[in-house]
Amino acid sequence: LVVEDGGGVHYLKRIPIDFAKLESLFVASWGRPKPGYDAVLARSFTWVAALHGDDLVGFVNVAWDGGVHFFLLDASVHPAWTRQGIGRRLIATAIEECRGRGEWLHVDASEELMSGFYRRLGLKPSPAGLIDLTR
Ligand SMILES: CC(C)(COP(=O)(O)OP(=O)(O)OC[C@H]1O[C@@H](n2cnc3c(N)ncnc32)[C@H](O)[C@@H]1OP(=O)(O)O)[C@@H](O)C(=O)NCCC(=O)NCCS
């Protein structure tokens, strides 16, 4: 199913990803690439791409434990396209994909994004534990 938002951006689930385009999006959104993403997607529950023509303007990955937990990861909207509702539609599409298929959808985010972005999408802040394994 392809959803179009009226602004010429299409939201597509589980489409084959052009990894060069995804890397460019990650560099633009996060300031760095995320190497090995083909292996990441091989284990994903789903992912949603926002396309304007051939341009990848947004992306979100949904990881899965194989049971009842889903995890939103790497939500990205190209800086030239932010604050136009693309992120909201990406996450809303991901939520709809998970609904009915498990029990919990998790996300880690800054307090600013938690209260300004995710909360509006129905994700409530919760205590969570986290350890940086690279240190
Ligand atoms: C976070 C991100 C995905 C949001 O995408 P976006 O397309 O700009 O989001 P939307 O336009 O759908 O925003 C919807 C609402 O969320 C809120 N919001 C969006 N970005 C926000 C921010 N940086 N801080 C606080 N609130 C924000 C606003 O209320 C916004 O509505 P408004 O524009 O009418 O005020 C995008 O800014 C991004 O890729 N950032 C860099 C990577 C990142 O931090 N990803 C999140 C990982 S948890």
The ligand as a Gaussian input file, in Angstrom:
#p B3LYP/6-31G(d) Opt

LIG

0 1
 C       12.965000      14.022000      14.634000
 C       12.607000      14.078000      13.151000
 C       12.444000      12.643000      12.621000
 C       11.260000      14.810000      13.020000
 O       10.861000      14.788000      11.665000
 P        9.904000      15.934000      11.065000
 O        9.469000      15.481000       9.704000
 O       10.531000      17.261000      11.164000
 O        8.686000      15.879000      12.073000
 P        7.194000      16.461000      11.820000
 O        7.240000      17.588000      10.842000
 O        6.285000      15.328000      11.508000
 O        6.866000      17.037000      13.275000
 C        5.605000      16.864000      13.873000
 C        5.590000      17.613000      15.191000
 O        6.570000      17.060000      16.081000
 C        7.189000      18.114000      16.828000
 N        8.621000      18.187000      16.508000
 C        9.243000      17.880000      15.348000
 N       10.580000      18.040000      15.457000
 C       10.805000      18.454000      16.720000
 C       11.972000      18.798000      17.448000
 N       13.204000      18.732000      16.882000
 N       11.845000      19.187000      18.730000
 C       10.638000      19.260000      19.324000
 N        9.481000      18.958000      18.675000
 C        9.555000      18.561000      17.396000
 C        6.463000      19.391000      16.456000
 O        5.388000      19.539000      17.341000
 C        5.960000      19.080000      15.067000
 O        4.837000      19.821000      14.731000
 P        5.003000      21.339000      14.174000
 O        6.056000      21.313000      13.090000
 O        3.642000      21.613000      13.674000
 O        5.424000      22.144000      15.347000
 C       13.659000      14.845000      12.329000
 O       13.816000      16.140000      12.878000
 C       15.032000      14.179000      12.296000
 O       15.278000      13.345000      11.409000
 N       15.952000      14.564000      13.224000
 C       17.336000      14.061000      13.233000
 C       17.434000      12.604000      13.626000
 C       16.735000      12.278000      14.937000
 O       17.004000      12.879000      15.974000
 N       15.789000      11.308000      14.897000
 C       14.998000      10.898000      16.070000
 C       15.533000       9.659000      16.666000
 S       14.702000       9.234000      18.193000

